[in-house]
Amino acid sequence: MLTTPRLCIMMFIQFFIWGAWYVTGPNYLETIGFDAEDFGWTYSVGPIAGMISPFLVGMIADRFLPSQIVLGILHLIGTAGMYVATTYMTMDNPDPGTINIVFFCFMLSFFPTLAIVNTVAMSNIADTEKTFPMIRVFGTIGWIAAGLTVSWLGADATINQFYLAIGASALMGLYSFTLPNTPPPAKGTPFSASQAIGLDAMSLLKDRSFFVFMIGSFLICIPLAFYYQMAARFITDAGMENPAAKMTLGQMSEVLFMLALPIFLKLYGIKTTLLVGMIAWVARYAMFSFGADDSVAWMMIGGILLHGICYDFFFVTGQIYTDKIAPAEIRSQAQGMLVFFTLGLGMFIGALVAGQIEAAHTVEGEVEWASLWLKPAGMAAVVMLLFAFAFSGKKADESTPNAA
């Protein structure tokens, strides 16, 4: 079987797992007693896991076990974790705190896989800048398929979305063992404690542009948390039906922009591509704010559609940039470091900030969406301006594609 189709299937299932519950999960969880503070922790435990596990798992994949084996083991552990979470959900008087602890255990196994699938893909293709977006787009398609399946099953506000994630996780665990062999590039080299805590990857921060990129990625993830944590409830409050299906419009736009990404990178380079992604974040939240009071559907949908530029032009470009900068022997750790600063530290702080801001904008149970969305818009604008003046992507633009 050809390598590229196998990697595409890998990405599809990987993001199907996440998309099955991450956006619409609160619609069900609030029916069993979760409140705004509980949701703040629901969306914080993943980032905490993202700060703890990627470095260590990346080091294992770099030095001890083939990446596809690590991937399979982690997904099977995650399958068990999500199953345990559903058992607590179905108990009489379920405790949100306990469920969030189990979510944390699930995320300890899931978050490192977000870096490892990138390593498996990029290690088995010749030109990351050209080919990786074509593979990564199937992750977006997987997220879309998950959202559409959730709405098709009528599971937007039921526990069935979590059962769907369990089935996909088990499938991914088994499928991972069939993926192309991706041996640890630094196998047999001396081990040190610094590797276990990611200091090898941290050495990349000595490069000024990479340091600015990593700090910018961390900061931009603070306003990103608002989207994942609130957008589905926002459009539900506006009276839109089938929120899971509506939210997949963002991933549908991802498909188009993912296909355009290699061309855009070739024409305009790393820095401009990243900046366009940041500009789209400001525009998205502004559209949400201006469309909130009168429930202007086209502005809400427009904000969702901008997700394609927001995610592809910043996050996928960032993954490619990291792969081009990092030496082969620490590439998994470097991708893990990116997860640490973005989906880990950035999203953790963002989840807590979003929870506090939502509470401050909630009056008698009603959220003041118009004024709330101005906060992440302003945050994203500040980060964009700082990034524009401080970052240079010339080193990556001038480098040759990584060999498989």
N, C-alpha and C positions, 0 to 999 in steps of 0.2 A: 504493500500500500504506500502511495506517495506520502512524503513527509508533510508537505504543506496542508493537505486536507486533514490529516490527523491532528495537526496543531490547531486548525480551525475548529474542529470538533471539541478539542480541549477547552478553547476559549469560550465556546458556546455554553458548555455545561457549567464551567466555572462561574460565569456571570448569571446564568439561569438560577443557580442556588441563591445568590445574593438578591437578585431582582424579585424572587418569589415572595419575599417577606419584608425587605428592608424599608420600602416606601409605604406600603399599606399596613404593615404590622400594627401601628398605633390605632388604626381604625378598629381592630379587634381587641387590642390590649385595653383600650379605654372601657370596653364593655365588661371587663373583669376587674375593674377598679383602679387602673393606672390613671394618674393625674399628671399635670405639667412637670412637676418635680421628678416623678418616676420616669417620664419620657426623657428628661435630661440625662438620667443615669443609663437608660436603655441605649442612648446614642453616645454615651461616654465610655461604656465598658469595652466596646470595640476598639476605639482609639487607645485606651489603656493597654489592651492586649497588643495593639500595634506598636506600642512603645517597648513592650517587654520581649516579645518573641522573635521578630524578624531578624535581628542581628544573629542570635544564637542559631536559628534554623538556617539562615543564610550561610553561616560558617560551616554547618554540617554539610550543606549541599556543595559548598566550595571545596571541602577537604575530606569528607568521610564517605558519604553515600551519594549515589546518582540522584540527580534532582527529581526524576520522575518517581523514584521509590519514596523519597521524602514526601512528595506531593500526594501519593496514594495513601500513605500512612496517616497523614494529617487529615485528609478528607474522611477517612473511615472513623477516626477519633471524633471529628466534627459531627458525623452522622449520629453517633451515640449521644453527643452533647445536646443536639437539637431535640432528639427524641425525649431525653430527660426533661427538657424545658417544657415540652407539650404535656408531659404527665403532671407537672406542677400546675399548668394552666387549667387543667380539667378537674382539679381538686375543689372541694367545697371551700369557699372563701380564700381563693388563691392570694398569696402574698407577693406583691410586685417586687419587693426587695430580694426575695429568694429567687424569683424568676430572673431578675437582672444578674444575680450571681451566676446562675447557670448560663445565661447569655454570655457572660464574661468567659466562662470556661470554653464555650463553643468558639468564641472569637479568638481565643489563644491558639486554636488550631487553624482557624480560617484565615486570619489576616496574613500570616506568612505565605500562604498559597498565592496571594495576589502578586507577590514578588517572584515566587518560584515559577509561575506560569510564564512570566516575562523571560526569565532565564532559560527555561526549556525552549521557548520559541526562538529567542535571539541566538541561542547557541547552535541552532540547527538550520539557520538560514544564512545566506551569503551577504545580503545587503539589508541591514536593519531599517535604514531610512526608507527604502523602497518597498520591502516586503512585509515588515512588521505591521504597518497600518492595515494591510490587506488581511492579515491574520487576526489582528486585534478587533477588527470590525465585527467578527463573529461573536465576540464577547458582548458587544452591543446588541446584536441580533438575539443573543440568548436572553439578555435582560428584557428586550421587547417581548419575546415569546413568553417569558415568565409572567409579565404584567398582563398580557392578553389572556393567558391561560387562567390567571387568577380571576379576572373579570368574567371570562367565559364560564368558569365553574361557580360564579356567584360567591366567590370567597373573599371579596374585598374587605369584609368585616367579620370573617370567620376563622377558626383555627385551621381550616383546610389549607390555607396558604403556607403554614408551617409544615404540615404533612408533605406538601409538594416539595418544599425545600429539603426535607429529610430524604425523599426518594431520589432527588437529583444529586444530593451529596453522596449517597451510597453508590450511585452510578459513576460519579466522578472518581470516587476512591478506587473502584475496580478498573475503570478505564485508564487511569493514570499508569498502571503497571504495564500497559501495552504501548505507551508512548516511546518515541525514539530515545535510545539510550543517551543520557546526558551525564557523563562521568564527572566526578569532582575534579576541576582543573588543577587544584593545588594538592592533590592526594600525595601523601608521603613526605610533604614538607613539615618541618618542625612545628609543633603546636605551642602556642603561648596563651596566657590568660588574656592578653590584649585582643587576640582574635575573637575570643568568646564574647567580649563586650563591644566588638565592632570598631576597635581603634584603627585597624587596617583601613577600613572604609572611611573613617573620620579623617584620615590623612589627606583625602581628596579635598577637604575644606581649606587646605592651604592655597588652593587655586582661587583667586579673588572672585572670578566670575561664577565658579561653581558654588562658592560660599554664598554669594548674593542670590543665586538661583535657589539654593536650599532654604535660605531665610525667607525669600519671597514665596516659595511654595508652602512653607509653614504658615506664614501670615495669611495667605489667600484662602487657606482651608478653614480659617475661623468664620468668615462669612459663608463659605460653602456649606457649613453645618446647618445653616438656616434652611437651605433648600431641601435637604434630605429630611430634616426634622419636621418641617412645617408645610411644605408645598402641597402635599396631598390633602392635608386638613384644610388648607387655605381654599383650594378649589372646591372641596366638599362643602365648606361653609358658604361658598358663593352659589351653591345650588347645582353644580355640575354633577351629572351622573357618571357612574363607572370610573371613579378616580384612578384606579390602577391602569385602565386602558388609556385614559387621558395623559397620564404621566409618561407612558411609553412614547408619546410624540417626541419627547426630548431625546429618547434613544433612537427614534427613527431619523431625526435630524443628524444624530451622531453618525449613522451609516453614511450619509451623503458627505459629511465633512471629513470623515475618516478616509474616504476614497479620494477626496481632494487634497488631503494632507501632504502626501509625497510631492505633489506638484507645487503646493504652496511653499513647502520647505525648500525645494530646489530654487524657486524664484526669489524668495524673500529671506530665507535663512531662519535660524533658530530664534533670535531675539524678536524679530517682527512677529513671528508666529505666536510666540508666548504672549506678547503684548496684545495682539488681537484677541486672544483668549481672555485676557484680563478685562479688556474693554467690554467684551460681551457680558461678563459678570455684572459690571456696573449697570449696563443697559437692562439686563434681565430683572434685577431687583427694582430698578426705577419703573419698569413697565408693571410689575406687580403692585407697586405702591400707587401709581396713578390710576390703575384699573380697579383698585380694591373697593372704593366707596360705592361705586355704581355697578359693581360686578361686570365690568367691561370684558366680555368674553375674549375678544380678539387680542386684547393686551395680555390677559392671563395666558392664553394659548401661545402668544408670541414669546412671552417670557420662558415658557416651557421649551419651545422650539429652539431658543438660543442655547439650550443646554448642550447641543451638539458642538457648537464652537467653544463654549466654556470648557468642556471636558477634553475634546480631542486636541484643540490647539494649545492647551496648557498641560494636561496630565499626560497624554500619550506622547506629545513632543518632549515633555520632561523625562519620560522613561527612555526615549531614544537618545536624548542628550546625555543622560546618565550612563547609558550603555557605551556611548562613544568616548566618554571621558575616562571611565574606569578601566584599569588593566584587567585582563581576562581572569587572573587568579583571585580577584576580589569582586567580580561582577555581581554575584548573588548577594554579597554583603552590601554592595553599593545600592542595589535595588531595594534591599531591606532597609537601608538607611533612609531612602526616599519615602518608603512606607512609614517609617518611624516619624519623620518630620511632618508628613502630610496627613495620611489617614490615622496616624497615631497622635502625636502631640497637637498638631493643628486642629484636627477634628475633636479631640478631647476638650481643648479649651473652647472651641467653637460651640460644642454641644452645651457646655455649662453656661457660656455667655448667652446663647440663644434661649436657653431655658429661663435665665434671669430676665432677659429683655421681654420675652413673651409674658412672663408673670407681671412685669411692670406695665405692659400694654393690654392687660386683661381686666376688664371692668364688668362686674356682675356676670361673669361667665362668658362674656363676649370679647373677642380679640380685636383690638384696633389695628387691623392689618395695614392700612395705608401708612400710618406713622411708623409701624414696626419695620416694614420693608425698607424704609429709608436708612435704617441703621446699617444693615449689611451692604447697601449700595455705597454708603460713605466709606466704610471700611475697605471695600474692594478698590475704590477710587484712590485712596491714599497709598495702598500697596502698589497699584499700577504706576503711579507717578514716581515712587521711590525706585521701583524696578527699572523703569524707563531710563533713568539717569545713571544707575549704578551697574547695570548688567551689560556684558559683552559676550556674544556667542561665537566670536570669530574662530576660536580654537576648534570648536566642534564642527563649524561649517567648513573649515579647511582640512579636517581629518578625512582619511579614507574609510570606506565602510568596514565594519568588523567582519572578519572572516568567520565562517561557521566552524 
